């Protein structure tokens, strides 16, 4: 909560306005100018992240890098060979640095024509709002010692087909990176509703049910166990919602049981494709006159994604939720990997088992369960260091999960219990 209190709307508002002032941040736009185009934007983002990195006075230093990828024409939205550059800030963990928590936002923008790299495309809400959130997190988290490593990733090429995120996620999978969670913030700065009124107290939280990277055998297992709503990404969405409730945050995540909105996409999908748990945050009531539109007026109707429609106070509240979520994810122990229900015979009770988590600060485990028609976990039993629990419940009628916790009270995500059919 002390970290959340350091987040101020004023610099968020300034950051959104500055990003919009680059005119266009189209992935194929100007890279030489210091005042216009995506090249100037990425250098400015890197400068802001380096300023945050300088706030770290002990522990391993924060590393800020420009990550370059050369991509060829794709016959769709990349018409020529192009340099796609992500801006990456890595805040090293002090206890389990190999484990990574990602926060992602894209810094490129577009006009009405997705191939128009010269017209103004201020992209204030889509997605300077998400980048401003990244910068707020950098300043809030850089001075803090966290167990796991936090990666703040500002991607390019999202509007051209998730190009920068896909390149980064593929490289992470190839290198065997242990990415525990990916939080993608895209179109998160405008709480107003096109029909009138506001939703200042909520944000939509999208997650995949059936994992994109699941094998046929894994999908069959989920189908047999009724685990369609218990993918790692769904578990991550539940986790963020629980953290928000624990801390009574001003913004409540509303879990949407879809990977994304109709006819739209986002960078979290690039990580889902590689088998990582990843979710998307997006405001309620998107105003499509302010997305992917040339800046113009037609009678009384105003088009364009400009800064006056981004609410810095709402975005600050969302940044606080993001900071608290990242702190919990980074400091929590690893979850059990092999929680399972023993399905060895026909019995009126349920026995669960799991293996000990190899983590320096695990203090115990909790078993959770819920009705098969419920999305949220409803009840739990603290079993301390035990690795098995028998409950007087018929296993066919309930869904079960297990999580770990440490001495400071940080809890892991809940791992859905599979089935063990061999003695």
C-alpha positions as CSV (number, residue, x, y, z in Angstrom):
1,X,0.0,0.0,0.0
2,X,2.9,2.4,0.7
3,X,4.1,1.8,-2.9
4,X,0.7,2.5,-4.3
5,X,0.6,5.8,-2.4
6,X,3.7,7.0,-4.4
7,X,1.7,7.0,-7.7
8,X,0.6,10.5,-8.7
9,X,-1.8,11.4,-11.5
10,X,0.2,14.5,-12.5
11,X,3.2,12.8,-14.1
12,X,0.9,10.2,-15.7
13,X,-1.0,13.0,-17.4
14,X,2.2,14.6,-18.5
15,X,3.5,11.3,-19.9
16,X,0.3,10.7,-22.0
17,X,0.5,14.2,-23.4
18,X,4.2,13.9,-24.3
19,X,3.6,10.6,-26.1
20,X,0.7,12.0,-28.1
21,X,2.9,15.0,-29.0
22,X,5.2,12.9,-31.1
23,X,2.5,13.2,-33.8
24,X,2.5,9.6,-34.9
25,X,4.1,6.5,-33.3
26,X,3.3,4.2,-36.2
27,X,5.7,1.3,-36.4
28,X,6.9,2.3,-39.9
29,X,7.1,6.0,-39.1
30,X,10.0,8.4,-38.8
31,X,13.0,7.1,-36.7
32,X,15.6,9.9,-37.1
33,X,13.7,13.0,-35.9
34,X,13.9,13.8,-32.2
35,X,10.4,15.4,-32.3
36,X,8.2,13.1,-34.4
37,X,7.7,9.4,-35.1
38,X,8.3,6.2,-33.3
39,X,12.1,6.6,-33.1
40,X,11.8,9.7,-31.0
41,X,9.1,8.1,-28.9
42,X,11.1,5.0,-28.0
43,X,14.2,7.0,-27.1
44,X,12.0,9.2,-24.8
45,X,10.5,6.1,-23.1
46,X,13.9,4.7,-22.5
47,X,15.0,8.0,-21.0
48,X,12.0,8.0,-18.6
49,X,12.8,4.4,-17.6
50,X,16.5,5.2,-17.0
51,X,15.4,8.1,-14.7
52,X,13.3,5.6,-12.7
53,X,16.3,3.2,-12.7
54,X,18.4,5.8,-11.0
55,X,16.1,5.7,-8.0
56,X,17.4,2.3,-7.1
57,X,20.1,2.8,-4.4
58,X,20.8,-0.9,-3.4
59,X,20.6,-4.3,-4.9
60,X,21.3,-5.2,-8.5
61,X,20.7,-2.3,-10.9
62,X,17.7,-1.8,-13.2
63,X,18.6,-2.5,-16.8
64,X,17.0,-0.5,-19.6
65,X,17.5,-1.7,-23.2
66,X,16.2,-1.2,-26.7
67,X,15.5,-4.6,-28.1
68,X,15.7,-4.6,-31.9
69,X,14.0,-7.1,-34.3
70,X,14.3,-7.0,-38.0
71,X,11.1,-8.2,-39.7
72,X,10.4,-8.7,-43.3
73,X,7.2,-7.9,-45.3
74,X,4.3,-10.1,-44.3
75,X,1.8,-9.3,-47.0
76,X,-0.5,-7.8,-44.5
77,X,0.6,-4.7,-42.4
78,X,4.4,-4.9,-42.8
79,X,5.0,-3.8,-46.4
80,X,8.8,-3.6,-46.3
81,X,11.7,-4.8,-44.1
82,X,11.4,-2.9,-40.9
83,X,13.1,-2.5,-37.6
84,X,10.7,-3.2,-34.7
85,X,12.1,-2.0,-31.4
86,X,10.8,-2.9,-27.9
87,X,11.8,-0.9,-24.9
88,X,12.5,-3.1,-21.9
89,X,13.2,-2.3,-18.3
90,X,14.3,-5.2,-16.1
91,X,14.1,-4.8,-12.3
92,X,16.1,-7.7,-10.9
93,X,14.7,-9.9,-8.2
94,X,16.7,-10.6,-5.1
95,X,15.5,-14.0,-4.0
96,X,14.3,-15.8,-7.1
97,X,15.6,-13.6,-10.0
98,X,15.0,-16.3,-12.6
99,X,11.3,-16.0,-12.1
100,X,9.8,-13.1,-14.1
101,X,6.6,-11.0,-13.8
102,X,5.8,-9.0,-16.9
103,X,3.8,-5.8,-17.4
104,X,3.2,-5.0,-21.0
105,X,1.9,-2.0,-23.0
106,X,2.4,-1.1,-26.7
107,X,3.8,2.3,-27.6
108,X,3.0,2.3,-31.3
109,X,-0.1,4.0,-32.7
110,X,-2.1,4.1,-35.9
111,X,-4.5,6.3,-37.9
112,X,-7.7,5.2,-39.8
113,X,-5.6,3.4,-42.4
114,X,-3.3,0.9,-40.6
115,X,-0.6,1.5,-43.3
116,X,-0.6,5.3,-42.9
117,X,2.8,6.0,-41.3
118,X,2.7,9.8,-41.8
119,X,-0.6,11.2,-40.6
120,X,-1.1,12.3,-37.0
121,X,-2.0,9.3,-34.8
122,X,-1.7,10.6,-31.2
123,X,-2.7,7.3,-29.7
124,X,-3.3,8.8,-26.2
125,X,-5.6,6.1,-24.9
126,X,-4.4,3.4,-27.3
127,X,-1.9,2.9,-25.9
128,X,0.0,5.9,-24.4
129,X,-2.3,5.2,-21.3
130,X,-0.7,1.8,-20.9
131,X,2.8,3.1,-21.4
132,X,2.2,5.9,-18.8
133,X,1.2,3.1,-16.4
134,X,4.4,1.3,-17.2
135,X,6.4,4.5,-16.4
136,X,4.5,5.0,-13.1
137,X,5.3,1.4,-12.1
138,X,9.0,1.9,-13.0
139,X,9.2,4.8,-10.6
140,X,7.2,3.0,-7.9
141,X,8.9,-0.4,-8.1
142,X,12.6,0.4,-9.0
143,X,13.6,1.4,-5.5
144,X,11.9,-1.7,-4.0
145,X,13.5,-5.1,-3.4
146,X,11.2,-7.8,-4.7
147,X,11.8,-11.5,-4.7
148,X,11.2,-12.1,-8.4
149,X,12.3,-10.1,-11.4
150,X,9.9,-7.6,-12.9
151,X,10.0,-6.8,-16.6
152,X,8.3,-3.7,-18.0
153,X,7.9,-4.2,-21.7
154,X,6.8,-1.4,-24.1
155,X,6.3,-3.1,-27.4
156,X,6.2,-1.8,-31.0
157,X,4.3,-3.3,-33.8
158,X,1.1,-4.2,-31.9
159,X,-1.1,-2.4,-34.4
160,X,0.7,-4.2,-37.2
161,X,-0.1,-7.7,-35.8
162,X,1.5,-8.0,-32.3
163,X,4.9,-8.0,-34.0
164,X,7.1,-6.8,-31.2
165,X,5.4,-8.9,-28.5
166,X,5.5,-12.0,-30.6
167,X,9.3,-11.6,-31.3
168,X,9.9,-11.1,-27.5
169,X,7.7,-14.0,-26.4
170,X,9.2,-16.4,-28.9
171,X,12.7,-15.5,-27.8
172,X,11.7,-16.0,-24.2
173,X,10.3,-19.4,-24.9
174,X,13.4,-20.4,-26.9
175,X,15.6,-19.4,-24.0
176,X,13.5,-21.2,-21.5
177,X,12.6,-18.1,-19.6
178,X,10.5,-18.7,-16.5
179,X,7.7,-16.1,-17.0
180,X,5.2,-16.6,-14.3
181,X,2.6,-13.9,-15.2
182,X,2.0,-11.3,-18.0
183,X,-0.3,-8.3,-17.3
184,X,-1.1,-6.4,-20.5
185,X,-2.6,-2.9,-20.2
186,X,-4.1,-1.7,-23.4
187,X,-6.7,1.1,-23.7
188,X,-7.0,1.8,-20.0
189,X,-7.3,5.6,-19.6
190,X,-10.9,6.6,-20.3
191,X,-13.6,5.6,-17.7
192,X,-16.4,7.5,-19.6
193,X,-19.1,5.5,-21.3
194,X,-20.3,6.4,-24.9
195,X,-23.9,6.0,-23.6
196,X,-23.3,8.5,-20.7
197,X,-21.9,8.2,-17.2
198,X,-18.6,6.5,-16.1
199,X,-17.2,3.3,-14.8
200,X,-14.4,4.7,-12.6
201,X,-14.6,1.7,-10.2
202,X,-13.9,-1.1,-12.6
203,X,-11.7,-2.4,-15.4
204,X,-12.3,-5.4,-17.6
205,X,-9.9,-8.3,-17.2
206,X,-9.8,-10.8,-20.1
207,X,-8.2,-14.2,-20.0
208,X,-8.1,-17.3,-22.1
209,X,-10.0,-20.5,-21.0
210,X,-8.6,-23.2,-23.2
211,X,-4.9,-22.5,-23.5
212,X,-3.7,-21.6,-27.0
213,X,-0.5,-23.7,-26.5
214,X,-2.2,-26.7,-25.0
215,X,-1.6,-30.1,-26.5
216,X,-4.5,-32.3,-27.6
217,X,-3.9,-34.5,-24.5
218,X,-3.9,-31.5,-22.2
219,X,-7.2,-30.3,-23.8
220,X,-8.7,-33.7,-23.3
221,X,-7.7,-33.7,-19.6
222,X,-9.3,-30.3,-19.1
223,X,-12.5,-31.5,-20.8
224,X,-12.7,-34.6,-18.7
225,X,-12.1,-32.7,-15.4
226,X,-14.3,-29.7,-16.2
227,X,-11.3,-27.4,-16.1
228,X,-12.2,-25.1,-18.9
229,X,-12.2,-22.1,-16.6
230,X,-8.9,-23.1,-14.8
231,X,-6.2,-22.4,-17.2
232,X,-3.1,-20.6,-15.9
233,X,-4.4,-17.4,-17.4
234,X,-7.7,-17.7,-15.7
235,X,-5.9,-18.5,-12.4
236,X,-3.9,-15.3,-12.9
237,X,-7.1,-13.3,-13.5
238,X,-8.6,-14.7,-10.3
239,X,-5.4,-13.8,-8.5
240,X,-5.5,-10.1,-9.5
241,X,-9.2,-9.9,-8.5
242,X,-8.4,-11.5,-5.1
243,X,-5.5,-9.1,-4.5
244,X,-7.8,-6.1,-5.4
245,X,-10.3,-7.3,-2.9
246,X,-7.7,-7.9,-0.1
247,X,-6.5,-4.4,-0.5
248,X,-9.9,-2.8,-1.1
249,X,-8.5,-1.1,-4.2
250,X,-10.5,1.8,-5.8
251,X,-10.8,-0.2,-9.1
252,X,-12.2,-3.7,-9.1
253,X,-11.2,-6.0,-12.0
254,X,-14.3,-7.6,-13.6
255,X,-13.2,-11.0,-15.1
256,X,-14.5,-11.4,-18.6
257,X,-14.4,-15.1,-19.6
258,X,-13.0,-14.5,-23.1
259,X,-9.4,-14.1,-24.4
260,X,-10.2,-10.6,-25.8
261,X,-12.9,-8.4,-27.3
262,X,-14.7,-9.2,-30.6
263,X,-12.6,-8.4,-33.7
264,X,-9.7,-7.1,-31.6
265,X,-6.4,-8.4,-30.3
266,X,-3.6,-7.6,-27.9
267,X,0.0,-8.4,-26.9
268,X,-1.1,-10.8,-24.2
269,X,-2.0,-13.2,-27.0
270,X,1.6,-13.4,-28.1
271,X,2.5,-14.8,-24.7
272,X,-0.5,-17.1,-24.6
273,X,0.8,-18.6,-27.9
274,X,4.0,-19.5,-26.2
275,X,2.3,-21.2,-23.2
276,X,2.6,-18.3,-20.7
277,X,-0.2,-17.1,-18.4
278,X,-1.2,-13.7,-19.7
279,X,-4.2,-11.4,-19.3
280,X,-5.5,-8.2,-20.7
281,X,-6.8,-5.1,-18.9
282,X,-9.1,-2.7,-20.8
283,X,-11.5,0.0,-19.7
284,X,-15.3,-0.4,-19.9
285,X,-17.3,1.4,-22.7
286,X,-14.6,1.8,-25.3
287,X,-15.4,4.7,-27.6
288,X,-14.6,3.6,-31.1
289,X,-14.7,7.2,-32.4
290,X,-11.5,7.6,-30.4
291,X,-9.7,4.5,-31.6
292,X,-7.9,3.9,-34.9
293,X,-9.3,7.2,-36.3
294,X,-7.8,10.1,-38.1
295,X,-8.1,13.3,-36.0
296,X,-11.1,15.2,-37.4
297,X,-14.5,16.6,-36.8
298,X,-17.6,15.7,-38.8
299,X,-20.4,18.0,-37.7
300,X,-20.9,17.6,-34.0
301,X,-18.9,14.3,-34.0
302,X,-15.3,14.4,-32.9
303,X,-12.9,11.7,-34.0
304,X,-9.4,10.9,-32.8
305,X,-7.5,9.5,-29.8
306,X,-6.3,12.7,-28.1
307,X,-5.1,13.3,-24.5
308,X,-8.1,15.3,-23.3
309,X,-10.0,12.0,-23.2
310,X,-7.6,10.2,-20.9
311,X,-8.4,10.6,-17.2
312,X,-5.2,10.6,-15.2
313,X,-6.9,10.0,-11.9
314,X,-8.5,6.8,-13.2
315,X,-5.3,5.7,-14.7
316,X,-3.4,6.4,-11.4
317,X,-5.9,4.2,-9.6
318,X,-5.3,1.4,-12.2
319,X,-1.6,1.9,-11.8
320,X,-1.9,1.4,-8.1
321,X,-3.8,-1.9,-8.7
322,X,-1.1,-3.0,-11.1
323,X,1.7,-2.2,-8.6
324,X,0.0,-4.1,-5.8
325,X,-0.6,-7.1,-8.1
326,X,3.0,-7.1,-9.3
327,X,4.3,-7.0,-5.7
328,X,2.1,-10.0,-4.7
329,X,3.1,-12.0,-7.7
330,X,6.8,-11.2,-7.3
331,X,7.0,-11.9,-3.6
332,X,4.8,-15.0,-3.5
333,X,6.3,-18.5,-3.5
334,X,6.0,-20.7,-6.5
335,X,2.7,-22.6,-6.7
336,X,2.6,-26.4,-6.5
337,X,3.0,-27.9,-10.0
338,X,1.3,-31.3,-9.5
339,X,-1.8,-30.9,-7.4
340,X,-4.1,-33.8,-8.1
341,X,-7.2,-35.5,-6.8
342,X,-6.7,-39.3,-6.2
343,X,-9.2,-41.0,-8.5
344,X,-8.3,-44.6,-7.6
345,X,-11.7,-45.9,-6.5
346,X,-15.3,-45.0,-6.0
347,X,-15.5,-43.3,-2.6
348,X,-17.5,-40.7,-0.8
349,X,-14.6,-38.5,0.1
350,X,-11.8,-36.7,-1.7
351,X,-8.0,-37.0,-1.2
352,X,-5.7,-34.4,-2.7
353,X,-1.9,-34.6,-3.0
354,X,0.8,-32.3,-4.2
355,X,4.6,-32.2,-4.1
356,X,6.6,-29.8,-1.9
357,X,7.5,-26.5,-3.6
358,X,11.2,-26.0,-3.9
359,X,11.3,-22.4,-2.8
360,X,13.3,-20.8,0.0
361,X,10.4,-19.2,1.9
362,X,7.4,-21.6,1.6
363,X,5.6,-21.8,4.9
364,X,2.6,-24.0,4.0
365,X,-0.2,-24.8,1.7
366,X,-4.0,-24.1,1.3
367,X,-6.5,-26.3,-0.4
368,X,-9.4,-24.4,-2.0
369,X,-12.6,-25.7,-3.5
370,X,-15.7,-24.3,-5.2
371,X,-19.0,-25.6,-6.6
372,X,-18.6,-26.7,-10.2
373,X,-20.9,-23.9,-11.4
374,X,-18.9,-21.1,-9.6
375,X,-16.1,-19.1,-11.0
376,X,-14.5,-17.9,-7.7
377,X,-13.0,-20.1,-5.1
378,X,-15.4,-20.4,-2.2
379,X,-13.8,-22.2,0.7
380,X,-10.3,-23.1,1.8
381,X,-8.4,-25.2,4.4
382,X,-5.0,-24.3,5.7
383,X,-3.0,-27.5,5.9
384,X,0.4,-26.1,7.0
385,X,3.4,-28.0,5.6
386,X,1.3,-31.2,4.8
387,X,1.3,-32.5,1.3
388,X,-2.0,-34.3,1.4
389,X,-5.6,-33.7,2.6
390,X,-8.7,-35.8,2.7
391,X,-12.1,-34.0,2.7
392,X,-15.5,-35.6,3.4
393,X,-16.8,-34.4,0.0
394,X,-17.7,-36.3,-3.2
395,X,-15.0,-35.4,-5.7
396,X,-17.5,-35.5,-8.6
397,X,-19.4,-32.4,-7.3
398,X,-16.6,-30.0,-6.6
399,X,-13.5,-28.3,-8.2
400,X,-10.3,-28.3,-6.2
401,X,-7.1,-26.3,-6.2
402,X,-3.9,-25.8,-4.1
403,X,-1.7,-22.8,-3.4
404,X,1.4,-22.1,-1.4
405,X,2.1,-19.3,1.0
406,X,5.1,-17.8,2.8
407,X,5.8,-16.5,6.3
408,X,4.9,-12.9,5.2
409,X,1.5,-14.0,4.0
410,X,2.1,-13.8,0.3
411,X,0.2,-16.5,-1.6
412,X,0.7,-18.1,-4.9
413,X,-1.9,-18.5,-7.6
414,X,-4.2,-21.4,-7.2
415,X,-3.2,-24.5,-9.2
416,X,-6.2,-26.5,-10.5
417,X,-6.1,-30.1,-9.2
418,X,-5.8,-32.7,-11.9
419,X,-6.5,-36.4,-11.5
420,X,-4.2,-39.3,-10.5
421,X,-5.6,-42.6,-11.6
422,X,-2.7,-44.9,-10.7
423,X,-1.9,-46.1,-7.1
